[in-house]
Amino acid sequence: MSLFRFRTFACVSLLMLPACVARLTDRNTPKENGGVTGEPANCAVAKPLPTGGPGGDAAPKLLGRFAPPPDSPDTPLFDWSGNSITVRFQGTSKVTVKLRLTGDVPQDQMFTFVVDGVAATRRITVKNDSAGNPTLEPQEDYEIVSLDPNQPHEVTIYKNTEAQKGSIIFKGFDLHGGTVLPPTRRPRRMEFIGDSIVCGYGNEGKNATCPFEVKIRDAKDAQGNPIKDANGNPVAITVPLTQNQYLSFTSIAARELAADAVTTCWSGKGVYKNYKERYKRDPKTNEIVPDDDTFTTIPELWETRTVASDFQGFKWDFAQEKPEDVPQVVFISLGTNDYSRDTKPPATDPTKLSGDNIPDGDMNDPAEREKFFEKYLALVKKVRERRPDAHIFLAVPPMLTDQFPLDNARSNVRDALLRIVAEQERAGDRKVYQMDLVEQGFRYGLGCDYHPNLEVHRIMARQLVGAVRSKTCW
C-alpha cells in the first residue's frame, strides 16, 4: 500500500539558462575532491562534529528562510529551493501536511516528501474557491498513511521548485491524535549559494534538448473562464518536471555528510551580470520596462531576501540567526551566467525573454573580467563577515569549458577564484578554498538545456563530499 494519498498534486517553472551549448568537451576526468586547494585537516587528531539525532523542542523544524505573512504570523511563508519542514511524531497511523499556494495566478509546485528516509516527489496544484480566491481548501490536505502508530516516524517536505513560481504558506501538520517528538537536529550545517545548477535545473531530463517546462493547463478563474495576460494571451500553468533540488549535488552531499543545509539559488543569476533580461510593458505608460528582478544578482538576493520573489517585503536579517543556525561550511558555485550573458532583445517583441542563444561576449573584455573578480571578491568578503569561522569553498561550475560559452571561460573563472583565495590568504584568512567541479561532457549525458544530469550531479556530490571532509573530517 502506498504511503502517500494525495487529494491533489503540485509543480513550478523557471528562467531558461544557457540553452545552446554548441561545443562541449569530454576531456576532463573529475578531479578527486575537486582538486580543492589548501592543506587538509589532520583527521587522526581532529574531533569532527557529531552527526546529531533527535533533540530540542518537540515542534516542527524549519530549515531555510521563512517569513511570517502579515495576516497570519503563525503560518510561515517561503519560496526558496531546498527549504524544508520536518516533523517527528508517534502514536498515529497517518499525518496530514497542510500547504497553500499564493499569488494572483498560483503556479504548481514540486515537492519531495521524505518519510522515514524514503523519498517520493509529488506535485501540488492550486484551486480557486467560489469567490475566485486561490486556495487549496479542501484540496490542501496531503496525507501520509499506513504508518505504525507504535513507532516514531519523521516526515520532511522539501521544496524542489524555484522562487520564480511564487511562495507557499505552511499551515501545519495534523497528526490525528499523535504526539509531536523532538526532530532530528544536525550540529553540522552547510550553506549553498548558486544558480540553476545548484537548484537542480533539468537534472532529471533525458537529454540536452528536452523541454524543461511542460504546459499542464491554461489558468482559469473560479467561473472557469481563461485568465489572460496584458496582451490578451492565455496564461499557461507550466511545470518544470525535470527539476529536482533534492537530487542536486549540493543536497546529496549534505545528506552524505549528515549536515543540515540552507540553499540560496536562482536560475539565470550571476555574480556580476545575469544570463538573460526580461522586460514588460507598463500598463499605465505603455513603455517597455524591466521586470522587478531583471538586474538583481545572487549577492543581493543572498544578502537581502527572506522570500526570494518578494523584492519589497521581508528583508533577511542575519542578526536573527541563532548560533546553532550558523553554517560551518559555505559553498559557492557561480559564474556560468556571467560568462553566458545573452541580452540582445528580440526585434519582434521586446517583452519576450531577451537573447539570441549567442553569448554577448562581455567577458572577452579584460575590464569586464576584472569587474567579475571584484564582485565575486566582495561576495566572499561579505560571506566571511557573516560567517566568520566557516570553511568557504569556491567552485568552477561544470557547464563552463575553455570552448563554451567563450574561449578560456573555465580557465578565466578558475584564475579569478584563485586570486580571491590568494587575496583572502594575504588578509590572514586561510579557510577559503578553490575547487573544480567536473567539466561535464557527452560521456556522462546531459540534462535539459545542456544542464548537468543526475549522473553529473552524483559525480559533483562525490567531489564536494571529499572536499568538505578534507577540511572538516566529517
Protein Blocks (a to p, Z undefined) as FASTA:
>chain_A
ZZbdcfbdcddddddddfbdfbccfkbccdehhlpgcjdddfklmccddebdaedjdddd
dedjddddfklmklccdfbehiacddddehiabdcdddddedjbdcdddddddeehiacd
ddddddddfkopacfbfklpccdehiafkbccddddddfbdfknopcddebjceehpacd
dddddfbacdddddfklnopoklpfbfkbcfbdcfbdcddfkopacddfkopacdddddf
kbcfklgmklmmmmmnopacdddddehiafkbcfbdcddddfklopacddfklmpcfklm
mmmmmblmlmklccddfklpcfklpcfbdcddehjlmmmgcfbccfklmkbcedehiaeh
lmmpmklmmmmmmmmmmmmmmmmmmmmmbccdddddfkbcckbfbehklmmmmmmmmmmm
mmmmmnopakbccdddddddfknopaehhiacfklmmmmmmmmmmmmmmmnoZZ
